[in-house]
Amino acid sequence: MVILVNGDDAGALMRRLDDGSSTDDGEPGNMYKNLGSTAEERQENLATIKEWVGNWSLKRSEDLTDEERAEITAVRE
């Protein structure tokens, strides 16, 4: 999971887990529903993941600036 967050696929996992609040269309990612059985549980788990990641960005890795990448606090392997 770490490599998906702060590696070559930065943003891919975030897009899939996002609740839709970070997208133009407001649609949640296809994995958001798996974060919990209730809306409250999903939001709590998403908040935990966002805290762990640091800089929650839905950008693709190649689109991240050096400054944005430096704000990602998840360990890179």
Order of alpha helices (4+ residues) and beta strands (2+ residues): alpha-alpha-alpha-alpha
